[in-house]
Amino acid sequence: MSGTSDIEEVIARHAVGELDDDTPLAAAGIESLALLRIVVEAAPDTDMEIDTARLIDVHTVGELRNWLLEMIEQNAGVPGSANEGERIR
């Protein structure tokens, strides 16, 4: 993933209807299995750690996008990750 537009594409593939930052995940058709698929697709490295406990606090499309961007940013530069030395702009 290189940034916001890639993440928005992943979310859109699993969602239904029109989306904005305030769209509840349930209204977008994103339930637990789809949510996990989105996280896996967005993760640039299969070995990266994912704090799934924080997903409990994600309720809208905007919160999901921000959580995914934060997850990728936190793993950027982690030794052995696909993004080692790469930063999201």
Buried (B, 14 or more C-beta within 10 A) or exposed (E): BEEBEBBBEBBEEBBEEEBEEEBEBEBBEBEEEBBEBBBEBBBBBEEBEBEEEEBEEBBBBBBBBBBBBEBBEEBBEBEEBBBEEEEBE
